[in-house]
């Protein structure tokens, strides 16, 4: 029996005490997790006085009985195995995104109180960054001024401008407020499909978005940066799940088909990561994460379990997690995989390095208000990004990103936290503040004006946008372009700080268990 304890040493002792007769069945029997029985075979040789030979015979019979067990599991390789599978065990991965809560979440009231502080800090950062870029004469287009004739009566145009600002701002706020519904109804099925082909088609699509977007950072920065962060949003929320665990160099949670990991072995490469491997106590030390996962099929409660990063011989570079059932006697049994975030796959990291890393100087430059291109493309790409980016980064910034140290490393290292987030948050908050204050369009609230001047981005883009949709398109494009980077980076900046503060002392209360 694998008892829950607070210390790793106690867990190891408990695992060693597990008797062969207490082996527990693995799997749920549903389409999300194959069922198999890991109890000892009924035919066991009688104990004899010789001891050792009988013990070895029993262990060989146990291993032979376990070889037929194939529980669906994710892999840690550059691509998922089990090609052309149509029934991947995705339930645990989707549930993980929706429900895992490694730390307590701040209330809506706290978020509302912090938002003005976040806005003021970001606007201040943006003003300093833009002044520095102008003073240092950094190459790029800071904004050309165009003079245009107002086509509508002044009062109607001002009303239309107000409608554009209010409506598009409400769209962005609604996307943030309803991000959980967007996740459960749209993004979980889209980013974690049940077929291998759909899974990899989505990966290739998002890889293409990232690569193509990176080439347009000097021509249409907002649209290009939205494409890059759409890829990053996918990478941190989508999870790779596959039918069985393979012989790989990183941790795989659950039974493996590798010959040297026969039966119910938790493995890292060819070496077992189990406590008591080769003896009677099979299992791996894990930490239970908070979150409502539902009820198990044996009267226990389902929990999310993260592999302990300090277990001997186990050092998984990723956020591998499993769905386990905690029985009434305190023992925990494996019920299915929760997958691994796509960001930890080698192919995804290579695309991230080539698109975001390789073009980082132009990315930062644009956040200072350079290389903007107001118009229809900017408007449509921004509207597409907001429900995806806001949802993914709210989920990751406040919850999933706090699951273990590798998830937090994504924020600190790959996102260059907080530098990149201050640049982007400053771009969003600064752009909307400047628009409403009349810096880009001084006549935005002036009904008496017959001509207008607009000074955001390339003159050619501004003229084309005005010819297509008039002053309203310039206002609408600038409004939604500002919101692209507001709440996404609020989730990164405040969400990460809140999570770190609330996680203080968490290790002292973490519940370590042995999962069998």
Secondary structure, DSSP 8 states (H G I E B T S, - for coil): ----BSSHHHHHHHHHT--GGG---B--SSTTS--B--S--S------TT-HHHHHHHHHHHHHHHTT--------SSS-SSTT-S----HHHHHHHHH--SS----HHHHHHHHHHHHHHHHHHHHHHHHHHHHTT-SS-----EEEE--S-HHHHHHHHHHHHHHHHHHHHHHHHTHHHHIIIIIHHHHS-SSHHHHHHHHHHHHHHHHHHHTTTTT-HHHHHHHHHHHHHHHHH-EE--SSB-S-SSEE-S-B-SGGGTTT--EETTEE--TTTTSS---EEEEEE-S---B-TTSSEEEEEEE-TTSTT---SS--EEEEEE-TTS-EEEEEE--EEGGGSHHHHHHHIIIIITTHHHHHHHTTT-S-B-SHHHHHHHHHHHHHHHHHHHHHHHTGGGSSHHHHHIIIIIT-TTHHHHHHHHHHHHHHHHHHTTSS-TTTT-TT-SEEEE-SB-HHHHHHHHHHHHHHHHHHHHHHHHHTTTHHHHHHHHHHHHHHHHTTTHHHH--EEEE-
